[in-house]
Amino acid sequence: SWESYLADREKRFADVSEEVFPGLF
């Protein structure tokens, strides 16, 4: 569904952000 797609994209963005900016989030 659209909501699960957004939630998954948000989660993946958070995972990538933690890798790129460790300690920022």
mmCIF file of the N, C-alpha and C atoms, coordinates in Angstrom:
data_MODEL
# 
_entry.id   MODEL 
# 
loop_
_atom_site.group_PDB 
_atom_site.id 
_atom_site.type_symbol 
_atom_site.label_atom_id 
_atom_site.label_alt_id 
_atom_site.label_comp_id 
_atom_site.label_asym_id 
_atom_site.label_entity_id 
_atom_site.label_seq_id 
_atom_site.pdbx_PDB_ins_code 
_atom_site.Cartn_x 
_atom_site.Cartn_y 
_atom_site.Cartn_z 
_atom_site.occupancy 
_atom_site.B_iso_or_equiv 
_atom_site.pdbx_formal_charge 
_atom_site.auth_seq_id 
_atom_site.auth_comp_id 
_atom_site.auth_asym_id 
_atom_site.auth_atom_id 
_atom_site.pdbx_PDB_model_num 
ATOM 1  N N  . SER A 1 1  ? 0.839  -1.205 0.000  1.00 0.00 ? 1  SER A N  1 
ATOM 2  C CA . SER A 1 1  ? 0.000  0.000  0.000  1.00 0.00 ? 1  SER A CA 1 
ATOM 3  C C  . SER A 1 1  ? 0.870  1.250  0.000  1.00 0.00 ? 1  SER A C  1 
ATOM 4  N N  . TRP A 1 2  ? 0.246  2.386  -0.251 1.00 0.00 ? 2  TRP A N  1 
ATOM 5  C CA . TRP A 1 2  ? 0.986  3.639  -0.302 1.00 0.00 ? 2  TRP A CA 1 
ATOM 6  C C  . TRP A 1 2  ? 1.606  3.962  1.057  1.00 0.00 ? 2  TRP A C  1 
ATOM 7  N N  . GLU A 1 3  ? 0.849  3.690  2.146  1.00 0.00 ? 3  GLU A N  1 
ATOM 8  C CA . GLU A 1 3  ? 1.353  4.018  3.480  1.00 0.00 ? 3  GLU A CA 1 
ATOM 9  C C  . GLU A 1 3  ? 2.562  3.165  3.834  1.00 0.00 ? 3  GLU A C  1 
ATOM 10 N N  . SER A 1 4  ? 2.496  1.884  3.485  1.00 0.00 ? 4  SER A N  1 
ATOM 11 C CA . SER A 1 4  ? 3.636  1.020  3.803  1.00 0.00 ? 4  SER A CA 1 
ATOM 12 C C  . SER A 1 4  ? 4.838  1.398  2.950  1.00 0.00 ? 4  SER A C  1 
ATOM 13 N N  . TYR A 1 5  ? 4.580  1.869  1.734  1.00 0.00 ? 5  TYR A N  1 
ATOM 14 C CA . TYR A 1 5  ? 5.683  2.320  0.878  1.00 0.00 ? 5  TYR A CA 1 
ATOM 15 C C  . TYR A 1 5  ? 6.372  3.533  1.504  1.00 0.00 ? 5  TYR A C  1 
ATOM 16 N N  . LEU A 1 6  ? 5.578  4.478  1.985  1.00 0.00 ? 6  LEU A N  1 
ATOM 17 C CA . LEU A 1 6  ? 6.160  5.663  2.604  1.00 0.00 ? 6  LEU A CA 1 
ATOM 18 C C  . LEU A 1 6  ? 6.922  5.291  3.873  1.00 0.00 ? 6  LEU A C  1 
ATOM 19 N N  . ALA A 1 7  ? 6.350  4.399  4.671  1.00 0.00 ? 7  ALA A N  1 
ATOM 20 C CA . ALA A 1 7  ? 7.009  3.998  5.909  1.00 0.00 ? 7  ALA A CA 1 
ATOM 21 C C  . ALA A 1 7  ? 8.328  3.302  5.606  1.00 0.00 ? 7  ALA A C  1 
ATOM 22 N N  . ASP A 1 8  ? 8.336  2.446  4.581  1.00 0.00 ? 8  ASP A N  1 
ATOM 23 C CA . ASP A 1 8  ? 9.566  1.737  4.229  1.00 0.00 ? 8  ASP A CA 1 
ATOM 24 C C  . ASP A 1 8  ? 10.604 2.716  3.701  1.00 0.00 ? 8  ASP A C  1 
ATOM 25 N N  . ARG A 1 9  ? 10.162 3.669  2.900  1.00 0.00 ? 9  ARG A N  1 
ATOM 26 C CA . ARG A 1 9  ? 11.103 4.656  2.359  1.00 0.00 ? 9  ARG A CA 1 
ATOM 27 C C  . ARG A 1 9  ? 11.675 5.509  3.489  1.00 0.00 ? 9  ARG A C  1 
ATOM 28 N N  . GLU A 1 10 ? 10.819 5.859  4.451  1.00 0.00 ? 10 GLU A N  1 
ATOM 29 C CA . GLU A 1 10 ? 11.286 6.657  5.577  1.00 0.00 ? 10 GLU A CA 1 
ATOM 30 C C  . GLU A 1 10 ? 12.324 5.882  6.385  1.00 0.00 ? 10 GLU A C  1 
ATOM 31 N N  . LYS A 1 11 ? 12.048 4.584  6.581  1.00 0.00 ? 11 LYS A N  1 
ATOM 32 C CA . LYS A 1 11 ? 12.974 3.768  7.364  1.00 0.00 ? 11 LYS A CA 1 
ATOM 33 C C  . LYS A 1 11 ? 14.310 3.649  6.644  1.00 0.00 ? 11 LYS A C  1 
ATOM 34 N N  . ARG A 1 12 ? 14.249 3.435  5.316  1.00 0.00 ? 12 ARG A N  1 
ATOM 35 C CA . ARG A 1 12 ? 15.504 3.295  4.583  1.00 0.00 ? 12 ARG A CA 1 
ATOM 36 C C  . ARG A 1 12 ? 16.278 4.609  4.572  1.00 0.00 ? 12 ARG A C  1 
ATOM 37 N N  . PHE A 1 13 ? 15.577 5.727  4.488  1.00 0.00 ? 13 PHE A N  1 
ATOM 38 C CA . PHE A 1 13 ? 16.246 7.019  4.524  1.00 0.00 ? 13 PHE A CA 1 
ATOM 39 C C  . PHE A 1 13 ? 16.946 7.215  5.870  1.00 0.00 ? 13 PHE A C  1 
ATOM 40 N N  . ALA A 1 14 ? 16.275 6.791  6.950  1.00 0.00 ? 14 ALA A N  1 
ATOM 41 C CA . ALA A 1 14 ? 16.877 6.916  8.273  1.00 0.00 ? 14 ALA A CA 1 
ATOM 42 C C  . ALA A 1 14 ? 18.121 6.040  8.375  1.00 0.00 ? 14 ALA A C  1 
ATOM 43 N N  . ASP A 1 15 ? 18.049 4.823  7.821  1.00 0.00 ? 15 ASP A N  1 
ATOM 44 C CA . ASP A 1 15 ? 19.206 3.928  7.865  1.00 0.00 ? 15 ASP A CA 1 
ATOM 45 C C  . ASP A 1 15 ? 20.368 4.533  7.097  1.00 0.00 ? 15 ASP A C  1 
ATOM 46 N N  . VAL A 1 16 ? 20.092 5.085  5.932  1.00 0.00 ? 16 VAL A N  1 
ATOM 47 C CA . VAL A 1 16 ? 21.153 5.692  5.127  1.00 0.00 ? 16 VAL A CA 1 
ATOM 48 C C  . VAL A 1 16 ? 21.715 6.914  5.843  1.00 0.00 ? 16 VAL A C  1 
ATOM 49 N N  . SER A 1 17 ? 20.859 7.703  6.463  1.00 0.00 ? 17 SER A N  1 
ATOM 50 C CA . SER A 1 17 ? 21.321 8.900  7.152  1.00 0.00 ? 17 SER A CA 1 
ATOM 51 C C  . SER A 1 17 ? 22.255 8.529  8.294  1.00 0.00 ? 17 SER A C  1 
ATOM 52 N N  . GLU A 1 18 ? 21.953 7.436  8.995  1.00 0.00 ? 18 GLU A N  1 
ATOM 53 C CA . GLU A 1 18 ? 22.814 7.016  10.094 1.00 0.00 ? 18 GLU A CA 1 
ATOM 54 C C  . GLU A 1 18 ? 24.184 6.613  9.575  1.00 0.00 ? 18 GLU A C  1 
ATOM 55 N N  . GLU A 1 19 ? 24.222 6.030  8.371  1.00 0.00 ? 19 GLU A N  1 
ATOM 56 C CA . GLU A 1 19 ? 25.507 5.635  7.801  1.00 0.00 ? 19 GLU A CA 1 
ATOM 57 C C  . GLU A 1 19 ? 26.291 6.854  7.332  1.00 0.00 ? 19 GLU A C  1 
ATOM 58 N N  . VAL A 1 20 ? 25.581 7.813  6.725  1.00 0.00 ? 20 VAL A N  1 
ATOM 59 C CA . VAL A 1 20 ? 26.257 8.980  6.161  1.00 0.00 ? 20 VAL A CA 1 
ATOM 60 C C  . VAL A 1 20 ? 26.617 9.974  7.265  1.00 0.00 ? 20 VAL A C  1 
ATOM 61 N N  . PHE A 1 21 ? 25.705 10.166 8.210  1.00 0.00 ? 21 PHE A N  1 
ATOM 62 C CA . PHE A 1 21 ? 25.941 11.109 9.298  1.00 0.00 ? 21 PHE A CA 1 
ATOM 63 C C  . PHE A 1 21 ? 25.867 10.383 10.638 1.00 0.00 ? 21 PHE A C  1 
ATOM 64 N N  . PRO A 1 22 ? 26.874 9.592  10.988 1.00 0.00 ? 22 PRO A N  1 
ATOM 65 C CA . PRO A 1 22 ? 26.825 8.843  12.248 1.00 0.00 ? 22 PRO A CA 1 
ATOM 66 C C  . PRO A 1 22 ? 26.751 9.791  13.446 1.00 0.00 ? 22 PRO A C  1 
ATOM 67 N N  . GLY A 1 23 ? 25.826 9.496  14.348 1.00 0.00 ? 23 GLY A N  1 
ATOM 68 C CA . GLY A 1 23 ? 25.697 10.290 15.556 1.00 0.00 ? 23 GLY A CA 1 
ATOM 69 C C  . GLY A 1 23 ? 24.777 11.489 15.402 1.00 0.00 ? 23 GLY A C  1 
ATOM 70 N N  . LEU A 1 24 ? 24.387 11.812 14.168 1.00 0.00 ? 24 LEU A N  1 
ATOM 71 C CA . LEU A 1 24 ? 23.551 12.990 13.970 1.00 0.00 ? 24 LEU A CA 1 
ATOM 72 C C  . LEU A 1 24 ? 22.101 12.701 14.331 1.00 0.00 ? 24 LEU A C  1 
ATOM 73 N N  . PHE A 1 25 ? 21.664 11.451 14.100 1.00 0.00 ? 25 PHE A N  1 
ATOM 74 C CA . PHE A 1 25 ? 20.271 11.106 14.385 1.00 0.00 ? 25 PHE A CA 1 
ATOM 75 C C  . PHE A 1 25 ? 20.185 10.258 15.641 1.00 0.00 ? 25 PHE A C  1 
# 
